[in-house]
Amino acid sequence: MKLPIYQADAFTDTLFKGNPAAVVPCESFPPADVMQAIAMENNLSETAFVVPNDNGYDIRWFTPMVEIEFCGHATIASAHILRTELGAKFPLHLNAPIGPLIVEHDARGYHLDAPAYQCRDIEITDAIKTAFPIEIEAAFAARDNIYIVTIDPSTVREFEPNFRNIAALGEHGVGLTAKGGHEGYDFTSRLFFPAIDLDEDPVTGSAHCALGPYWAQRLGKTTLTAHQASARGGHLVLNLSGDRIVLTGQAVTYMRGEINLSD
């Protein structure tokens, strides 16, 4: 059995920037343990598997360790591969574990319509202060992640994480964010996932489903520009409308290949 595989960099228009994701189009999903093994072999933050259905595609995402319910950058990468390699028509309807997703495409890039996460304030605990020995303005939680808010985007960019201390804060991700940024961004962030063996994610679309609503409320805006200040870096435009958020970004193809499952 052979499967096609592609790799694309998402939330960037430049190769080797943004966040790389593998995309595996299939006629039907392989067994879950096979998909997990492929994701582990790829050793990227996410591998997406897409299967055609009557209305579009079913999509699932795997890190090297676990299957997850939603991944923004691997969805953008999948939409890019489906459009450029397989001639998919837009709007693209995706049936996902988190619920239905829609992706549009135009000259500005790919526009992913996704749920906007509800945010709730949390206590700034001693464990948070130990993991983030910086000036902390606030902390909040949304779905599985927590987010630390500091006052200066340069603190976000220059922060040197202790991944053991960050992993002690929970079983999923921890974000660091601040208002503003270079080149006029509305806010800057970084995302750490050492609890699931991903120390720092280059660009995290799903986290912006929380960061977008948080900064929209703080800044009184419904359209925001965001920079994720990882070593690779990534750029997003966010548009809030009620309980939905549209994440806009570009993507570029890095690799085309084939998986050999016959041995």
Secondary structure, 3 states (H helix, E strand, C coil): CEEEEEEEEECCCCCCCCEEEEEEECCCCCCHHHHHHHHHHHCCCCEEEEEEECCEEEEEEECCCCEECCCHHHHHHHHHHHHHCCCCCCCEEEEECCEEEEEEEECCEEEEEEECCCCEECCCCHHHHHHCCCCEEEEEEECCEEEEEECCHHHHHHCCCCHHHHHCCCCCCEEEEEECCHHHCCEEEEEEEHHHCEEEECCCCCCHHHHHHHHHHHHCCCEEEEEECCCCCEEEEEEEECCEEEEEECEEEEEEEEEECCC
